[in-house]
Amino acid sequence: MTDYDVLVIGGGPGGLAAAVSAKKEGAGVLLIEREARLGGILKQCIHDGFGLLRFGEKLTGPEYVERFEEEFHKLSISYEVQTFVTSVRKTEKGFYVYAVNAKGVREYRTKAMVLATGCRERTAKQVFIHGTRPAGVFTAGTAQHFVNLMGQMPARRCVILGSGDIGLIMARRLTLEGAKVLGVYEVKPVPSGLTRNLVQCLEDYDIPLFLSHTVTRVFGTGRLTGVEIAGVDERMRPIPGTERYVECDTLILSVGLIPENEMAESLGVPLDIRTKGPICDNRFMTEADGVFTCGNATHVNDLVDYVSESGEIAGRAAASYKKRTGQESEKGRVMMDADASLQYLVPQKLNLGSDLGKVILYFRSSRVLTEGTLTVAVDGQKIFARKYQNLKPPEMERLEIDFTGQCLTKESRVLVSIAEGGGI
Amino acid sequence: MREMTCIVCPNSCTLKVEEQREEIVVTGNKCKRGREFAAAELKHPMRTVCSTVRTVFPEAPVVPVRVSAEIPKNRIFDVMREINQTVLTVRAAGGDVVIRDVLGLGVDVIATSSMLQSFAELKGEK
């Protein structure tokens, strides 16, 4: 058995950033990755647009993540690939982590853990589609894996359900490789992907977008032969009489991502029903002492730059966790109450263990607002306000608030809300 | 007046573009790149192409590539044809030129990953 200060599960952008920052703090770090190569999902995100915030350039996914891998290797951080964590046990002497790989069953002990397990796509089973079970129904990520890593084309004539970013990116990618993308159908009245992707992936290639439409049925025995499309009402129920048949050999689903937290749940980490990730504090520590979360396992991010940022904070905090144990529990943590005007807020709690200082918040508005003002109030007293233009649920906002001088206690009532308009 | 979405960064600014004789007036942009984008979009829209090239290496049948700088939007499919006719026979690193001066457009097609080299290292270890 080997002992570590910080054990990171997941070798994507979040995990790499966490491992690098923990190592820089002097911690003994091990990173475990189930795939053969580090890099996570960015290995297959060959389109550009990554890293604008961090590096000021438009990088492709592999270019972005290989910069972090380079730093990771330069620091000689220990790692295991093709290794799958099967269980974690918490004891008074730390966490015992069990994993399997080609060498057999492995056992590790660590003081702190960073769960950088990313998110997973919702599958056909999670959206209500009737019909047979033919080949040719893929999630957008699976199609992306086929095209960009295996060099195989999964589609000739295809329909895309859902206007999430990966779906839009795949609409363009398949078109470039010679497939006919007949349309993108979105059940909601507003698109879920970034506006720039609607422009550069759909408009550029004359791919139509149908809002308030969904796929109600699939046809075909061996391979998909077609799908039934229907318009939906304001409650997203198909409207009888609007059905039409579209002939296609592939249906691609881009219907949302869900943070992956099986490991966290096995450790008794409570999840936030809004983010579907662990409830965490401003250091990205979950409600379970010594268990940290970051990246898309915490909440689904729009930009990898933010994933890296949260990984860095979590890694740094995990590295200093062993030194802090005991001192924190007295002052405790205070909940930040985000009301219904926010789709969600991360972190959900503030750690009062040491001076709070500057805290980074990530949030999404529940509604589309041309002008909105976010305010933070402590015990009814407004302590912060910022005006925003064009707040949209699909676009995450990042905000830094300086809590220096705010005398927060466990009993403080911190309320975060967004009001329409620009009045501060 | 034309409305367009700037695709330079994730802000996705809505630009209002007015052509007044020789001058282009842009509003709604948060930065100067929005103006440049709008000007280019009216006269000669440019785009980046990202794709993959085939390789002779079984562990990585394709490797990601992109153009080293933007190309005219109407040449995207021409460049794709060139990319799809290329087979990589060397273990290129990220940034290595795969097609020099593609179609005389003045830009190269470059590899965007060093995956072939990482795979070579993995083999060396075994």
Contacts between the chains, C-beta under 8 A, distances in Angstrom:
chain1	res1	chain2	res2	distance
A	36	B	122	7.5
A	37	B	115	6.9
A	37	B	118	6.3
A	43	B	113	7.7
A	43	B	115	7.5
A	46	B	50	5.2
A	46	B	51	7.2
A	46	B	52	6.4
A	46	B	64	3.8
A	46	B	66	7.7
A	46	B	112	6.7
A	47	B	50	4.8
A	48	B	48	5.3
A	48	B	50	5.5
A	48	B	66	6.2
A	49	B	10	7.4
A	52	B	9	5.0
A	52	B	10	6.8
A	58	B	48	7.1
A	60	B	50	5.7
A	60	B	64	6.3
A	60	B	66	5.8
A	60	B	112	4.4
A	62	B	64	5.4
A	62	B	94	6.9
A	62	B	112	5.1
A	62	B	113	3.7
A	62	B	115	7.1
A	63	B	94	6.1
A	63	B	112	5.0
A	63	B	113	7.3
A	66	B	94	5.9
A	66	B	113	6.5
A	66	B	114	6.0
A	147	B	52	7.5
A	148	B	52	5.8
A	148	B	62	7.0
A	148	B	64	6.6
A	149	B	62	7.1
A	150	B	61	6.1
A	150	B	62	7.3
A	151	B	52	6.4
A	151	B	54	6.2
A	151	B	61	4.1
A	151	B	62	3.6
A	176	B	49	7.5
A	176	B	51	6.2
A	176	B	76	7.3
A	176	B	77	7.7
A	176	B	80	5.4
A	177	B	51	7.7
A	177	B	80	7.7
A	177	B	84	7.9
A	194	B	10	5.9
A	194	B	12	5.9
A	195	B	5	5.1
A	195	B	12	3.7
A	195	B	14	7.9
A	196	B	5	6.2
A	196	B	6	7.4
A	196	B	7	4.2
A	196	B	9	7.7
A	196	B	10	6.6
A	196	B	12	4.4
A	198	B	5	7.4
A	199	B	4	7.7
A	199	B	5	4.6
A	199	B	7	5.3
A	199	B	12	7.9
A	200	B	7	4.7
A	200	B	47	7.1
A	204	B	47	7.0
A	204	B	73	6.9
A	302	B	10	6.6
A	303	B	10	6.0
A	390	B	14	7.6
A	395	B	10	7.6
A	395	B	12	7.7
